[in-house]
Amino acid sequence: MIAPNHIESGTGRILFTETADQQGAISGKYLVKPGDLIYSKIRPALNKACIAAGDWLCSADMYPVKVTASDLCARYLLYFVLSEPFVRMMVDESMRVAMPKVNREKLASCPLLIPESSEQDAIAAFLDRETARIDELVAKKERLIELLQEKRTALITRAVTKGLDPHVPMKDSGVEWLRKIPAHWEVKRLRHLGEAIIGLTYEPADVVGPDDQGVLVLRASNVSHGQIVLEDNVFVTCVIPDRLRTKLGDILICSRSGSRALIGKCAKIDGAAVGLTFGTFMTVFRSGYNDYLFWVFCVSCG
């Protein structure tokens, strides 16, 4: 079974497939054969299409396109529908309805550029080769980014748990995850250094639009790579105590979430985020040591 979520946007690459039973399919109505084009009719801006590699079923969100013309190369057709002009045309057509969706008749009547068969084959072979080379470079860059992120984490960990002098005398910290620390350092509990403040609880009726003079509520989605991002915002109009207003240097932490991956995300409040509030799944730590503690949280909380 092939569905839109099985296809990578813009590349035609199939990420994974599922059996018909896993998808709950009960009909072979959308059976496709090897070499057929499969095009996602939902949200065409996502640019999802692929070539069937076997006898597959496709979901109702896909259009199976059987390439019957003897002078049309399926790989060339795939690259054509992935091209920017075709995607833009399909997006324009889909925006005529509430849920962006490509009409079957519009897709069938779309004009195609059809070079001679030999030129189609040459274009498809060229794009296969060049996109594979680009994909290989992307994979290498992604691996390099992973290694740099690992190095960054190791650098932060070393600095906040061992200090900057590699020759300083060490002692047992008494904390399992810290192990040995510089002999002249102290171990203290956070409650002795500052205050952890749980975020604002508000009702759905308190939520307003961005133009209704509400106060922005910082949530997990507003924390990215250690920084505050003012996107995907929620605004409320309700009474907000002063202690629940963000202050410069506060550390905002995702303390509760339905996703384990989000727990521990943190960022320091900068000038653009002062005076806002934060949701009940978030915690602010407020102290005079936050310039240092932020880096400790980056290690201990993720």
C-alpha positions in Angstrom: 0.0 0.0 0.0 1.3 3.4 -0.9 -0.1 6.7 0.6 1.1 10.3 0.6 3.0 9.9 3.8 5.1 7.2 2.2 6.6 9.5 -0.3 9.3 12.2 0.2 8.3 15.7 -0.9 9.9 16.8 -4.2 12.1 13.8 -4.9 9.8 10.9 -5.9 11.6 8.8 -3.3 9.5 6.1 -1.6 10.3 6.3 2.1 8.4 3.1 3.1 5.4 1.0 2.2 2.8 -0.8 4.2 0.6 -3.9 3.5 -3.0 -3.5 2.6 -4.0 -5.1 5.9 -1.9 -2.5 7.8 -3.7 0.3 5.9 -7.1 -1.4 6.4 -7.6 -1.6 2.6 -10.6 -3.8 1.6 -10.6 -3.2 -2.2 -8.2 -3.6 -5.1 -9.8 -0.6 -6.8 -6.6 1.4 -6.8 -4.2 -1.4 -8.0 -1.2 -0.1 -9.8 1.4 -1.9 -11.8 5.2 -1.5 -12.1 6.0 1.7 -14.0 2.7 3.4 -13.2 2.9 7.0 -11.9 1.3 7.6 -8.5 0.4 11.2 -7.8 -0.9 12.6 -4.5 -4.0 14.7 -5.0 -4.0 16.1 -1.5 -2.1 19.4 -0.8 -0.2 19.5 -4.1 2.3 22.0 -2.6 3.9 19.0 -0.8 4.9 17.8 -4.3 4.5 14.0 -3.8 4.6 11.6 -6.7 6.5 8.3 -7.4 6.8 5.4 -9.8 5.3 2.1 -8.6 8.0 -0.6 -8.3 5.6 -3.5 -8.0 1.9 -4.6 -7.9 0.7 -2.2 -5.3 -2.5 -0.7 -3.9 -2.6 3.0 -3.5 -4.8 5.0 -1.1 -7.8 7.0 -2.1 -5.6 10.1 -1.6 -3.5 9.1 -4.7 -4.2 9.2 -8.4 -2.8 6.1 -10.2 -1.6 7.2 -13.7 -1.0 4.4 -16.2 1.6 5.4 -18.8 0.0 3.9 -22.0 1.6 6.0 -24.7 4.5 4.2 -26.3 6.4 7.5 -26.8 6.2 8.6 -23.1 8.9 7.7 -20.6 7.5 7.2 -17.1 10.7 8.5 -15.4 10.5 11.7 -17.6 6.8 12.1 -16.6 7.7 11.8 -12.9 10.3 14.5 -13.2 7.9 16.7 -15.1 5.2 16.5 -12.4 7.9 17.2 -9.8 8.9 20.4 -11.6 8.2 23.8 -10.1 5.9 25.1 -13.0 3.7 21.9 -12.8 3.5 22.1 -9.0 2.6 25.8 -9.1 -0.2 25.1 -11.7 -1.6 22.3 -9.5 -1.5 24.5 -6.4 -3.4 27.2 -8.2 -6.1 24.7 -9.3 -6.3 23.1 -5.8 -6.9 26.5 -4.1 -10.3 26.8 -5.7 -11.7 24.5 -3.0 -11.6 24.6 0.8 -9.4 21.6 1.2 -6.5 21.9 -1.3 -7.0 19.0 -3.7 -6.3 18.3 -7.3 -9.3 17.5 -9.4 -9.0 14.3 -11.5 -10.2 16.0 -14.7 -7.8 18.9 -14.2 -4.9 16.6 -13.8 -5.9 14.6 -16.9 -6.2 17.8 -19.0 -2.9 19.2 -17.9 -0.6 20.1 -20.9 2.7 18.1 -21.0 5.9 18.9 -22.8 6.8 15.8 -24.7 10.3 15.7 -26.4 11.2 12.8 -28.6 11.5 9.4 -26.8 15.3 9.4 -27.0 15.5 12.9 -25.5 13.1 11.9 -22.7 15.3 8.9 -21.9 18.4 11.2 -21.9 16.7 13.8 -19.6 15.5 11.1 -17.2 19.0 9.4 -17.1 20.6 12.8 -16.6 18.3 13.7 -13.7 18.6 10.2 -12.1 22.4 10.6 -12.1 22.6 14.3 -11.0 19.9 14.0 -8.3 21.6 10.9 -6.9 24.8 12.8 -6.7 23.1 15.7 -4.9 21.4 13.2 -2.5 24.8 11.7 -1.7 26.1 15.2 -0.9 23.1 16.0 1.3 23.6 12.7 3.2 27.3 13.6 3.8 26.3 17.1 5.0 23.6 15.6 7.3 26.2 13.3 8.8 28.6 16.2 9.3 25.8 18.1 11.0 25.2 15.1 13.3 28.9 15.0 14.2 29.1 18.7 14.8 26.0 18.5 17.1 27.7 15.6 19.0 30.9 17.7 19.3 28.8 20.7 20.5 27.1 18.6 23.2 30.5 17.1 24.3 32.0 20.6 24.4 29.1 21.9 26.6 29.2 18.9 28.8 33.0 19.1 29.4 32.8 22.9 30.2 30.0 22.8 32.7 31.0 19.6 34.5 34.8 19.7 34.4 35.7 23.4 33.8 38.2 24.8 31.5 41.4 23.6 33.1 42.1 20.0 32.3 44.9 19.8 35.0 42.8 21.0 38.0 42.5 18.5 40.9 39.2 16.6 40.9 36.9 15.1 43.5 33.9 12.8 43.6 30.7 14.9 43.2 28.5 12.4 45.0 26.1 12.7 42.1 26.1 9.6 39.8 25.6 11.4 36.5 28.2 14.1 37.3 30.9 11.8 38.7 34.1 13.7 39.3 34.2 17.5 39.4 36.9 20.1 40.1 37.9 19.9 43.7 37.1 23.6 44.4 33.5 23.4 43.0 30.4 23.0 45.1 27.3 20.9 44.4 24.0 22.8 45.1 20.4 22.1 44.5 18.5 24.3 42.1 16.0 25.4 44.8 18.8 27.0 46.6 19.8 29.1 43.6 16.5 30.3 42.2 12.8 29.7 41.6 11.1 27.3 39.2 7.7 28.8 38.1 5.0 26.7 36.5 3.2 28.4 33.6 -0.2 29.9 33.1 -3.4 27.9 33.1 -6.0 29.4 30.7 -9.3 28.4 29.2 -10.1 27.9 25.5 -12.4 31.0 25.7 -9.3 33.1 26.7 -7.6 32.4 23.3 -7.9 35.3 20.8 -6.5 36.2 17.4 -3.1 37.9 16.9 -4.8 41.3 16.3 -7.0 41.2 19.4 -4.4 42.7 21.8 -3.8 39.4 23.6 -0.6 38.3 25.4 1.5 35.7 23.6 1.7 32.4 25.4 5.1 30.7 25.0 4.9 27.0 24.4 7.2 24.1 23.4 6.7 25.1 19.8 8.3 28.5 20.6 11.6 26.8 21.7 14.0 25.8 19.0 17.7 25.0 19.3 18.1 26.9 22.5 16.4 30.0 21.2 12.9 31.6 21.4 11.1 31.6 18.1 7.9 33.7 17.8 6.1 31.4 15.4 3.0 29.2 15.7 1.8 31.6 18.4 -1.2 31.5 20.8 -2.6 34.7 22.4 -4.8 35.0 25.4 -6.8 37.7 27.2 -7.0 36.9 30.9 -5.4 38.1 34.2 -1.7 37.3 34.2 0.2 37.7 37.5 3.5 39.6 37.2 5.5 36.5 38.2 4.1 34.7 35.1 5.4 37.5 32.8 8.8 36.6 31.2 11.8 38.6 32.3 15.1 39.1 30.6 17.4 36.1 31.2 14.7 33.7 32.4 15.2 30.1 31.2 12.1 28.7 29.6 11.9 24.9 29.9 9.4 22.4 28.4 8.6 20.5 31.6 5.6 18.5 30.5 4.5 17.1 27.2 2.8 14.2 25.4 6.1 13.8 23.5 9.2 12.6 25.4 11.4 14.3 22.8 10.1 17.7 23.8 10.8 17.3 27.6 13.8 19.4 28.6 13.8 21.8 25.6 15.0 25.1 26.9 15.8 28.7 25.8 16.8 31.9 27.4 14.4 34.8 27.3 15.8 37.6 25.1 14.6 41.1 24.7 12.0 40.3 22.1 10.3 37.8 24.4 10.2 39.9 27.6 6.7 40.6 29.1 5.1 37.6 27.6 3.6 34.6 29.5 4.1 30.8 29.2 1.8 27.9 29.2 1.1 25.4 32.0 3.3 22.7 30.3 6.2 25.1 30.6 8.4 26.2 33.5 10.5 29.3 33.9 13.7 29.1 36.1 14.6 32.5 37.5 17.9 33.1 39.2 21.0 35.3 39.2 23.0 32.4 37.7 21.1 31.8 34.5 23.9 32.6 32.1 25.7 29.6 33.4 22.7 27.4 34.3 21.4 27.6 30.8 24.3 25.6 29.6 23.9 23.1 32.4 20.3 22.7 31.4 21.3 22.1 27.8 23.3 19.1 29.1 21.1 17.7 31.8 17.7 18.3 30.2 18.6 17.6 26.6 
